[in-house]
Amino acid sequence: MKLLICVMVAAGILGSACAAPLQSIELFTPGKDRARLLFHRRDNSLICSVPATGAGISVNRADAPEAAYFDCQANPAREVPEFTKANFRGKVFLPPDQPVSSFNLRLADADGEVFQFRAALPKGDGKWHEIVFPVDASRPEAGRWGGGEKADGKLTMPVKFRGVTGDFGAAAGTFGIGRVVCDVLDSNAPVAPELLTGSGSPIHVLKAGEEEELTLRLRNPRSRRLSGVLKWSLAGVRGEPLGEAAERISLEPGREKRLVLPRPAVFGVYKLNVELTDDDPAVRPYRKEMRFAYLIPAGPTPERNDGFVFGVCSHPQRHGIEEQRKEAMAAGWCGAKALREDIEWFRVQPAEGRWEFGSFDRVVETFGEYGVEVMPIFAYCTGWARAKEWKPLKPEFFHRERPDYGHWRKFVGTFAARYRDKVRYAEVWNEPDLYMFANFPENEYVRMLETAYDELKRVAPAWQVLCGGFACLPGQSGKAGNPAVMPAVIRSGKYDIFAFHGHGLFGGYRNQIERLPSYGNRKPWFANETAVSSMVHGEEVQAQTLFRKLIYSWAKGAVGYNWYDLRNDGFDPANNEHNFGMLTNDFHPKPVYAAYNALANLYRGGKFLREARLGKDLHGYWFRGRDGGLLLAAWSDTGDERILPLAVAGITGRAETVDLYGNAKPLPVENGAATFEIGSEPATLRVTGQAGEIKVAGALVRPVGEPEIAPGGEAVFEFELYNPERKARDYRVRLAPPPGISLETKPETFRLAPGETRRIGFPVRAEAGFRSLPGKQKELTLFLGARSFRYRIGSVTRIPGKGYRPEPDFMLDAAGQVHALVPNSPETARLFWKGPRDLSAKVWLGRDGDTLLLKAEVADDRHAQPHSGEEVWKGDNIQFALVLPGQKGNWELGLTRLESGKSEVHVWHAPQTFRPEAAAAKIALETSRDEKAGLTGYEARIPFAAVGLTEAVGRTGFRFNLLVNDNDGFGRESFIALAPGLGESKDPSRYPVVKF
């Protein structure tokens, strides 16, 4: 199929003249927007389909003589602004031998009803013409189909532009398609207020020094008066209310009003909720949450990034030039110096021998204006270059063919020759360990890598070549991945930099990075696409994850870090892929954007020095900033909100703390000592003018274990005090427990000698109904002088003497208890947790004489257990652990309902002197499955003797933990855990305590 580029000047107009529009929007521009050209017979059967590329799309009848009509489909369909009346304008080229008798506009409404508007065409004259389709949404004069029972012959908003079609006549000439524009003439859509932030308005960033520019603008674009009530409320960085107002508005056509908003005081992301209620009842109220980031931009800067690379991932070629400029601005302003972007072979070489570099040229130029260099990915195979011998390794996965090696070499070499002096890093494919991206064997990918490496070193020897970034370690992607690819690539050695992704929360990422060296890579590595979606864990956790993963990657030898994604892919809050961005899809910053900017301001251009050993569950890493100052990045992994005050000694310079969003606060220093408070939200200690080494001496105060108490019981909550100073010091200490716990002790003052550590205790009593369980734990507050610190309390769970309680002892239903295990990709987006109906559990413990009872009700939309024995953890099942005092080692057991419906008990680990097989044989298990309700039931009877439990041990108390594995037929996709320490790593000290 030939697609000729038609670039000519419009020379004629058909249709009615356009009134002055309220809004004009380009729906489709050839060469910029994706489209596909399909040729059909009269019976609607498809003859052929090809990508539609070029600055003008040519339709040649001679290439499909039997075709009755063609369909040029926009990919994806483009949403049209809301309208009651609109004109749709399409450019067409009419050759003298005009082959098309009619040109048609195709729209689809919210009910799935498709409307086709027809315009007859005149004889061709070798010129471009503009066809105008007047459309009345309430009475569309069009053919229509689809929509089912909702079809009503009216265009229900929102409406999408699906493309254009044409009916063939008798001639066989070449018909040209140009851009399509929508002019909204009238609309019942509400008028949208605009948030203005000065020079950063396109991306809603308020630059420090431009605070006076923060305004809300309301402009009336209508031909009639706008009247109504405008309300707004502003929330600060931590959600605190900063102001609100309601004002009656009356604006004549073309007039505007600006409302001044409260000035921000600290850096970070602010949320502005706006509501406009029109007096016209036909106009629905406008409601929107807007955001802006207040910060000191870390860029753009003109120099190239020669140290640790701060980068982002995005797909600017999928968008128009205006959106590309906004993306480039957003990347440059937050301090990013690199953009990872697919080359998209089909754009660069739509046909053999035909090269079109305009799209990628625009990306390089546009981002270059903001000091951001492009890191291209050689991907993916275009249709014409597919290897003839290629067969999908996994037919159930989305194509991703392997290219012909000769075409591949030509593509790589030609691209490298053009961008030899504009690019420094290039990646060979993306996630070759996932079938949805590389549906061919590992040896074929290795050959592609070797071919590309050799060609790049021949054409552009200075380039640094990255292997395709791996989604995860071998074996962690289930049925989605090929575990043989990574070892094969490492054996080949045909790369300069090893690329690794590892999406998800920090804990899972850290575990993978710790194991990565065991696979044999000895070359530099790059964390070149890794992040976490804000869908499950929220935007604050997303921002914290950026800090943790970037700093940790750098400390573990990475040469750079790219956050995925610069911008949300869409607006669906339940779609994982739509929530990875640093900005929303319409360019409103999320907290992670402010965190990235703060990191770039502090750390970019710096140097990693060493790890700081701060203690269990604490992370600390020393850096030298580009200004010569010392930076200590630190956070806790305790799993709660506790703040740990670290004593820091040997300070000779000026000290300050810098929070996640770049807010600096002077840190008082006395006799060279200061207290640096760290918690789950990462922070930085910054010291300038320092002479000599700084020592982190230890925690000023810390709990001795986790405070725990049984309902109706008594306990002593113990803490350790430490005096890091060179002189004796008095510490006034007070404990404030939560409701349900009483404390008789009054505030006390303790005098500690220099360097002394002292343990102090607070006797407490709990009410009979006091509960503080994982996921819903209550907190106590410890006051140390004027400072306060919060700690979670664990309530000891009492096991009833006979049977079970009516209510569950434990609930597994919170986002913080979920651990995603599948690699992030569009193919796996459906597998990410969306709420308790996806996966949750109720758990009961009980006893029947000398038998421990365990019952669980698991909500799971699909039960899948293709395994048995040792590997049941890979399917739907329960894992639980027991830590019994006096035993050498711990119990780890599995309860499973097999695919056959049979029940199975498996013991993975047992203390010394116990035989796992013998213990499993003594445990009785009954399971059930209600497919309609999506519930799986488990009930186990565990004889005390089988696991060495005694009455005395039960009365003393023992530790218990449980998780539920989830497999929806794709592999182990996630698990939900009662408490940390069982699934992601082994740490029995974090298990809850239970007792008789």
N, C-alpha and C positions, 0 to 999 in steps of 0.2 A: 504494500500500500504506500503510495507516494503522498507525502504531506508537504506541499510547497509553501514557502513563506511569502505572503502577500503584504507588502508595505506600500500603500498608496494613500492619497489624500481623498477624503470624502467629497463627493461631488453632487449629491442630490438628497432630497428629503421626501419621505412618504409619510402619510398619517397626519394627525391634527397637530397644530402648533402647541408647544408646551407653555402652560402658564408658569409664573414664577414659582418654583418649588419651595416647599418648606425644608426639604432635605434632598440631597442627591448622593447616591452611593454607587460605586462601581461594583457590579455583581460578578463580572467576569472579564478578564483581560488576557487574551492569548499571549503565551510566552511567559506570563507571570503566574497565572492560576492553572491548577491541574485540570485536565479534561481528558475524556476518552471518546473516540469517534467509533460509532457502531453502524454497520450497514445491515439492513433487514430486507427480507423478501416481503411480498404482500401479505403472506400468512403470518407475519411477525417473527418468523424464524431468523436467527442470526446467521449472517454470512461470514463476517469477520469483525474484529475489534482491534484498534491500535491506539497508542497514546496520541493525543493531539497536542503538538508542540509548535513552537515558532511564534513570531510576532503577529502572524495572521494565519488562520487555519484554512487550508485548502481542501476542498472536497472534490475529488476527481471521479466522475461517474464511470469513466472508462476502466477504472480499477475494480469496479464491481458492477458489471453491466446488468446483472439480474436484479440489482437492488431496487426496491420500490421507494424506500425512504432511508434517510440517515438520522442518527441521534447523536448529538454532541453533548455528552453528559458532564456537568460540573462535578468535580471530585475534590473535596466533598461539596454537597449542596450548600448553597450560601443563604443564610437567613436574611430576609428582606425587612426593612424597617416597617413598623406597623402603619397601616394606611387604610383610609376609606376610599380614596381615589388616588391613582398614581398613573404615570406614564412610564412604560418600559421601552427603552431605546436600544436597538441593536444595529451595529454596522455590518453591511454585507457588500461583497464585491460581485458585480453582475457582469460576466464576460459576454462578448457578442454571441457566443454559442451557449446561451444560458441554459444549464441543465436542470435547474430547480424551479418548480412552478409555484410553490408556496413556501414561506418561511414561518416557523411556528415557535412560540414562546411556551415553555412548560413550567408550571408552578405546582407545588404541593402544599396543602394546608395542614393545620395541626391535627385534623381528624384523619389524615391519610388520603384525602380526596385529591386527585390529580386533575389539573385544569390545563388544557392546551388551547392557546389563542393563535388564530391563523391569520396570516396576511398574504394575499395574492401578490405575486411579483410581476413587474413589467418585463418587457424584452430587455436583454442585456445591452450595455453600451460601453463596457470596458472601464467602468468607474465604480467608486464606492458610493453607497447610498445608506441613509439612516432610516430604519423602519421603526415606527412608533406604534406601540400597543397601548391604547387607553384602557385602563382596568378599573372597574367599579367593584369593590369587594362584596357589596351586597347583591349585585346583579351582574356577575361576570358573563360576558358573551363568549363562551368557550365550550369546546367539547370537554367532557369530564368522565372519570371512572374512579373506582376504588372508594375507600372510606367506609364500606360496610353499612351498618345501621346508622352511623353518624352522618352519612353523606346527606347534605341538604342543599347542594347547589350554590352555596355561599362560601367565600374564602374566609375560613376561620383562622384568626391569628394565633401564633406566628406562622407566617408563610415562608417557604423556602424556594429559591430559584434552583430548579433541577437541571436546566440546560435549554438548548434550542434544537429544533429538528427541522427537516426539510423534506418535501415530497418531490421526487424526481419526475421530470417531463421526458420528452423524447431526445433532447440534445445530450451531448456527451462532453461538455466543456468542464472547466474548473471553477467552482464556486468558492468564494472566500468568506470567512466568518471573522468579524472583528469584535470589539468590546461591547458589552451589554451594561447599560446603566439604568437605575431606577430613580425617577423623580417623584417624590411624595408630594402630591398636590393638596391633600386634605387628610386629616388624621384625628382620631379620638385618643391617640396615645398621649399620656401626660407629658407635659414639658419637663425636661430633666435639668435640675440645677447642676452647675459645674463647680467643682472644687478647684480653686486656683492657689498655687503655691509658688508663685514667682517664676524664676527661670527653670525650675524643675517641674512645672505644671504638666508637661506631657506624660511624666511617669509618677506624678503625685509625690514628689520629694521636695521638702522644704529645707532649703540650705540655711545653715546658721548664718545670721546676718541679714536674712530676708524675711524675718518674722512678720513685718508689717504687710507682707504680700498675702498672708493667709486669709482668704475670703471665700465666701460662697456667692456665686454669681447666678442670677436668674434672668434669662433673656427670653422675650416673647417672640418666637419666630412666626406666629400665626398671623392671619389677616384679620383676626378679631381680638378683642380685649381678653387678657388673661386675668382672672380674679380668683382668689382662693386664700387658703391659709398655709403658710410655710412654717414647719416645725423642724428644729434640729436639736441634737444632744451630742456632746463630745465626751469621749472617754479617754483617759490617759493610758500610758504604756502598761500599767499594771491593772487596767480596767477601772480605775477610780474616776468618778464623775467630775468633769471640769466645767460644765456649764450646759444650759439649755435655754431655748427661747421659742416662742410662737409669735408669728407676725402676719397680719392680714396684708395681702398683696393685691395690687391692681396695676396692671401694666398695659399700656397701649401697644399696638403692633410695632415691632422693631425696637421697643424700649427695653432697658435692663435695670436691675437693682443689685447692689452688692451688699452683703452682710459681713461685717467684721467678726472673726472668730477669736476666741481666747488664745493668747500666745502660749506656746508650749514652753515648759521649763526644763525638761530633760530629754535626752536623745532616745529615740525609739519609734515605734509605730503607734499612731493614734487612730481611733475609730470614730467616724462621724456618721451618725444615723440621721437621715434626712427624710422628711415626709411632706409632700405637697398635695393638698386636697383641693381640687378644682371645684368651683361653684357649679360648673356644668355637670349634671349627674351622668351624662353620657361618657364622661372622661373618668377613667378609673384612677384612684389615688396612686401617686408615685411614692414608692418606698425603696430606699437603697442604703446599704451600709457602705460608706466610702472610707478609705484609709489614706493616710499620708505618713511618710517617714520624715522625721526631723533629725538631721545629722550634719556632720561636716563631711562632705563627699571625699572619699579616698582617691578619687580620680576625676577626670582622666589625666593620665600622665603620658608624656611623649615617648619616654624611653622603653625599650624592650625589657621584658622580665628575664634577667639572667640568673636569678637565684631560684628559690622554690617557686613554682608556678602557681599563681592564683587564677583559676579558670572557671568557666561555666559551660554547660551544655545547652544547646537550643537548636531549633529548626527554622531559622529565619527564611529559608527559601520557600517555605510553605505559605508565606504571607506576602502582602504587597509592600512596596517600598516604604510607605509611611510607617507601617508596623515594624519593618526592619530598622528604621531610624530610631524608633522608640526603644527597641530591644538593644541596639548598639549604645544608646544613651544610658539605659538602665545598667548595662554591663560596665560601661566605662566609669560611670559615676560611683558605683559601689566598690571600685578598685580592682575589678577583674582585668586580667591582662591577656587572657586567651579564651577563645571560643572553640569548642569542639562541635563540629558540624559535618553531617553526611555530605559527600560530594553529590550523591544521587546521579548515578551513571546515566540514567535515562534522560536527564536534562542535558548533560554535557555531550552525550553522543546518542541522539535519538535514533540514528541509523548508521550502519557501517559506512565509514568515510565521511560522515557529516558531523561537524563539531560546532557546538554552541556554548561558549563560555560565559555569555552575558550574565546568567543568573548567579554563578559563583563569583564572577568579577564584582558584581554589585555588593555581595556579602563582604568580600575582602576589602573593598573600598569603603563601604559604609562603616564597618566596625573599625577599620584602620583610622578613620577620622577621630575615633575616641580612644586610640592607643591600644586597641585590642587586636592581637594577631590571631589568625584562624588556624586551627589544627584540623585538617581535613581527614575524613575517614573514607578510605576506598571501599565503597559499597553502594548499592547492592547490584546484583546482576540485572541488566536490562534484557527484555524479551528476546531481541534479535541475536544477542551474544550468548545465549544459553548453550551449553555443551550438548551436542546431539546425543551423546551416550549417557547424559545425566538421568538418574532416576531418584525420586525422593527416598531418602533413607527411612523416613517416617511419614507415610502418606497422610496421616491424620493431622499433620502440622502444616501451617501456612507456607506454601511454596518455598521461597528463598533458594532458587536454583544455583547450581554451580556453573560459573561461566566457562566457556572454551578458553583454554590456557593461552592460545595465541591472541585472541581478542583481549583477554585480561592484560597481557603484557603490553599490548599497544595502548590500551586505556591508561594504564599506570604511567608508562613512559611519556605519552603525549601530555598528560596533565602535569607531570613533574617538570617537563620542559617549559611549560607556560608559566608556572608559579615558582620556578627555581629560586628566585631572589625574594619572594614574598612569603614563603613558608619555611618553618624550621622543623616542624614535627608532622609526621603523617602516620596514620594508623591503618593497619591492613585488616579490614572487616570489623564488625561489631559482634561481640559475644558469640564467638564461633563454637562455644560449648553448648549453646541452646539450639535445638532443632528449628525453632521458629525463625532463627536468623541464619542458620547454616544447615540446610537439610541435605548434608552429604557427609561421607566418612572423614575421619581425622586425617588420613593420609592425603586426601584430596585437598583439605584445607592447608596442610603443611606444604604441599606443592605450590599452592597459590601464594602462601607466605614467602617461600623461597624465591619464586618467580618475581614477586613484587620487590623483595629486598634487593635482589641482584639488579633489577632494572633501575630502582631508585638510586642505588649506589653508583650505577653507571651514568645516569642522567643528572642527578642532584646529590653528589657524594656528601655534602655537608648536612643533609637532612638526617634527623634522628628518627629511626623507624620503630614504631610501636607494634607489637603483635596485637591482634584483636583483643580488646579488653574482655577478660573472663568475668562472667556473671557471678560465679561463686567457686568454691573449691569442688573438686571432683566428688560426685556422689550426693551432693546436696540439692540438686535440682530435680530429683525424682525422674519421672518419665519425660520431663521436658528437656533433659540434657544428656550429652554424651561425655561420660567421665574420662574417656581416652584422649580427648583433644589436648588438655593442658600438658600431660606428660609428654605427648608427641611433640608439641611445640617447643617445650624446654629442651628436649633431646636435639631438636634441629638447630637451635641456637641462632636462627636467622632473624634476629631482631636486635635492636640496640637497647630498648626499654621494654620491660615486662609490664603490661597493663592489666589492672585488676579493678573490679567494681565492688561487689559486696554491699548491695543496698540493704537498708534496714536500720534498726537501732544500734547504738554503739556496742552493746554487749556482744551481740552476734558477730558484728564486724571485727571486734577485737579478737574473738576466738579464732576467726579465720586468718587474720593477719599473723597471729602468733604461730599458726601451723603452716603458713605459706612457705617459709624457708625449707621445710621438710620435703618439698617437691623438687628441690634441686636447682631452682633458679639462682644464678649468681650475678645477674646483671641488675642495673638500677631498675626500680619499679615506680609506677605512676598510678595513683588512685584517680583514674581519669573519668570516672562516672559513678559517683556514689552519693546517696542521700537517703532520706526517708520521707514518705508521704505524710502530710498532716491529716489524712483522712481518719485514721484510727486514734492516734496518740495526741493530736492537737498541734497547734502552731507554736506554742511555747517549747514543747519537747522537740519539734522540728528544728527550731533555732538552736537549742542546746546541742542537738545531735551534730549540726554543722560544726560547731566549735570543737566538740570532742573528737570527731572523726578527722577533721583537718589537722588539728594539733597532734593527735596520736599518729596519724600517717606520717607526718613530717618527722616526728621523733623516732619512728621506726624505719627511717631511711628513704621514704618516698621523695621523688624529685618534684612532685606537684600534686595538686588536688583540684578536680573539677566537680562543682556541685551540679546535680541534675535535679531540677531543670531551672532555667532562668525564669520561666513563666509557666503558669498552669496551662495545661492543654485544653481545658474546658471549664464548665461551671457546675458539673455534677458533684455534689458533696459525697456521693456514695461510690464514685469511681476513683480508684486508687491513682490511675494515670492522670487524673484531672487535678491532683493536689500536691504535686512535687515541687511546684514553682516557688521562686523567691518573690514573685509578684503574682497577683491574680491574672486571669486571662485578659482583663481590661486594664492592666497596668496600675493596680493599686498594690503598694508594697505590703508584704507579710513580715512578721517579726524576723524571719530568717534573713531578709534583705538587710535590715539594720545590723544584724549580727555579723553578716559577711562584711559589711562596710567597716564595722569596728575592728574586725580581725585584720583587714587589709591596712587600715590606718596604723595599727599597732605593730603587726608582725611582718608585713610584706617588705622584702628587702633585708630581713633579719637573718640570723643564723642560729640553728639549734645547738645548744651546748651540752646538756646532760639531763638525765632523768633525776627528779628529786624523790627520794624515798620518804613518803609521808606516812605510810602505815596502811593497814588493811583497808580495802575499798576506797582508797584515796589515790588520785592521780595528780602528779605534779611534774612539770617540764620547764627547764630553764632555757631561755633564749637570750640572745644579744640583739637588741633592736637596731634598726638602721641608723639611729642617732647615737648609738653607743650605750644606751641604757640597758639595764637588766630587766627581763620580763619573766615572771613565774606564772605560767598558765596552770590552773588547778581546779579540780572539782571532786565531788564524792560520788561513789557508786553504792551508797548504802541502801538505795531504794526508797528513801523517805525524804522529808524536807528538813532534816536536822542540819543545823549550822555548826561547824566545828571550828573553834577559834584556835588557830595555829600560832604558836609563839615563834617569832622570827628574830634572830639575834645577829649582831655584827653589822648593822646598817650604819653607814657613814654619810650617805647621800640623802636626797629628797625622795620620800616614799609616797605612793598613792595607790589606791585600788581603782581598777577600771572594770565596770560591770559588763555584762554580755552585749550591751548596746552602745558601749563607748563612753559611758558617764564616769568621769574621773572624780575621786574624792580623796583629799589629803589624808594620809595615815599618820596619826601621832606617833612620834618616835621618842623614847625616853631611855637614855643611857644605851643607845644603839639597839634597843629592843622595841618591837611592835607586835600587835596582834592582827593577823590576817585571817579573816573569816571566810571559810569556803563551805559550799553546800552542793546540792545537785545542779544548781545553775552555775555554770563555769564563770570564773572571774580571773582577773590578772593582777598580780602585784607588780608594780612598775617602780624601779628605783633608778634615778639618774644621779650622776656625779659620785658614783660608788667607788670606793677604794678598798680592795680586799674582798674576801669571800663572805657571802651571806649564808648563815646557817639557819635551817628550819629545825628548831629545838624540840618541838612536840606540841601536843594539844594542851591548851590552857585548862580545858575541862572536857571530859569525855565520859559517857556512861560505861559502866562495867557490864558488858553484855547488853542485851536488850531488856529494858524493864518489862517484867512479866508478873501477872497476878491472876489467881483463880477467882471466879465469882464467889463472893462471900468469904474470901480468904484474906490472909495477911501476907505481907512481903516487905522486904527492905530494898528500896531502889538505891543502888550504889553508883557513885561517880568518883572519878579521880581528878584532883586539882593539881596543877603544876605551876610553880613559880619560876619563870625563866630568867628572872632578873638577878643582878649581882648583889641585891640587898633583900632583907626580909620584907615581906609585904602582907597586908591584911586583905582578906577576901570575904566580903559579905555575901552569903548565899541564901537564897529562898527558893522553895519549890512550890509551884502552883499546879496541882493535879486537875484533871478534867472532872466534870460531873460524874458521880458514881464512885469516886475514890476520895476517902477522907484522910487528912494529914493533921497530926497533932503538933508536929514540930514547928517551932517558931523560927524566924530568920536567925541565922547564926553567923558569927564572924570567926574566920580561921586565920591564924597567923602562920605563914609558911616561910621557912628559911630559904636563902638563895639556892635555887636548883632543886628544892624539895618537891616530892610528889606525895600526896596524901589521899587516902581513900576515905570518903565520907558517905554516910548512909542515912536514908529517910524512911522510917517505918510508916507503912500505909496500910489501909484496910479498904477492900472493895465491897460494894453492895452486892447482894445476892444476884441481882439482875444485870450486873455489869458485863458487857461484851465489847471486845475490841479485837476484831478478826482481820486477817489479811484482806487488803482491798478497801476496808472500812475502819481502819485503826484510828483510835483516839490519840490525842497528844497531851503531854504534860509540858510545862514551861519551867525552865530553870533560870532564875535571875542571878547574875553574877555582877554585883554592883548595879550599874545603870544598864548593862547589857542583858539581853534575854536570848535563850536558846530553846528550841522546841525538839522534843523527842517523841517518837511513837511508842505506845504501850501495847504489849501483846497480852491478851487475856488467855489464861490457861483454860482449855476446854475440858469440862467435866464429862466423862463418859458415863451415861446412866447405868445403874446397876442391873436393869432388866429391860431389854429391847431398845427401842429408839425414842428420841424425843419427837413430838409432832412436827416441829419446825427443823429445817436443816441445821446442822452444826456449822457448815461452811458453804459459802456461795462462790462459785467461779463464774463471774459474769461482767467483769470490768475490763476496759481496754488495756489498763496497765498490767493485767495478768496474761495478756495474749502475746505470743511470740511467733511472728511470721517466719516461715522457713523457705518459701519458694522464692526464686529470683524474680525481680521485678521485670515485667515485660507486658505488652498489651495482651498477650496470650494468657497470662496468669492473673490479670487484673480481677477476674471474677472470683479468684481463690482467696482474696484478702478479706479479713474479718470485717463484717459490717454491723455487727451487733449480736446480742445474746441468742437470737434465733439461728444465727449461723453456727455458733458453738457456745455452750455454757453448761454448767453442771450444778446440781444440788447434792451435797454429801452429808451422810449421817454416820456417826459412830455409835456403837452400843455394845452390850455384852449379854451373854446368856451363860451364867455360871462361869466355867473356865474356858469359854469361847469368846473371842473378840469378833464383833460384827461390823461389817462395812457395807454400806448401801450407797449407790449413786444413781441419780437420774440425769442422763445426759441429753441435752437438746442438740441435735445434729441433723441438718437437712438431708444428708445422705450418709448411709452406713456403708463403709467399704473396708474389708479386711482380707486382702489376698494372701496374707502370710500366716505362718504359725510358728510356734517355738521361739527360738532366739530372736527372730525378726518381727515379732508382732508389733513392736513399737513403731514400725513403718506404716501401719494401718490404724484404723480406729480402735483404740483400746485405752485402758487406764493403767498408768504407772503409779505406784505409791511406794513410799519409803518409811521404814521404822528404824529409829535409833534407840536401842534399849541400853540403859546404864549397865556397865559391867561386861558387856560383850565386846569382843575385838573385831570390829568391822560393823557394817550396817546392812540392813535388809533393803533390797530393791526388787519389787514384785510387779507382775503384770496380770491384769484381768481382761479377758478378751472374749468377744462373741465372734466366732469364726464365720466365714462366708456360708458355711453349711448350716449355720444356726446352732452348732455345738458351742459349749463353753470351755474355756481353757485357762489354766493357771500356769504362769511361768515365773521362775525365780532367776533373776540375772545375777544377783549378788547376795551372799549370805555371810554372816560372821564365821570366824574360825570355829571348827568342830561341828558345823552344821553342813549337811549335804543338800544343795538346792533342789535336786530331784525329789528327795524324800520329803522335804518340806512342802513342795508343790503338790505332791500326791495326797497330803493330809488336809489340804484346804478345799472346801466345798464351794462351788460357784454356780449360781443360776443367773442366766441373762435372758432378756426379752427385747423385742423390737416392735414398736408401733410405727409403721411407715407413714400412716396418715398424719399422725401427730408429730412425727420426726423425733421420737424419743427412744433412747436405748437405756434399758435398766440393767444394773449389776447388783448382785447381792452375794457377798462372800462370808463364809463362816471359817474363822481362823482359830484352830485350837491353840491355847496358850503354849502347849508343849511343842507345837510345830515350829514356833519361832523363839522359844525360850522366855516367853513372858510369864511373870509371876505376879501374885497378888501384891507383894511388897514393891516390885518395880512399878506396877500400875498405880499404887498409892503415892509413890515418890514422884512419878511423872516421866514421860518419855516423849521423844520428838516424832512428829508425823508430818508427812507432806504428800501431796497427790497432784498429778497432772493428767489431762485428757488429751490424747493425740488425735489429730483430725486428718483424714484422708478421704477426699471426695472422688477417688478413682484416678487421680493425677499423681499420687505420691503423697508422702507426709508433708502437708502444706503448712501446718501450724500446730501449736499446742497451747492450752490454757492451763495455768498453774496456780495452785493455792498460794504458794509462796516461792521466792527465788531459791536457787540452790539445788534443783533436781534435774531440770531439763537443759538449761544453757551451760551449766557447770555444776560441780558437786561441792556443796557447802552445807553440811548438816546443821551448822550453828544457826542457820537462818530459818530452820523449820519451826513451825508452831509447836508448843508443848501441850500434851493432853495427859489427863490422869483420871483415875477412878474416883 
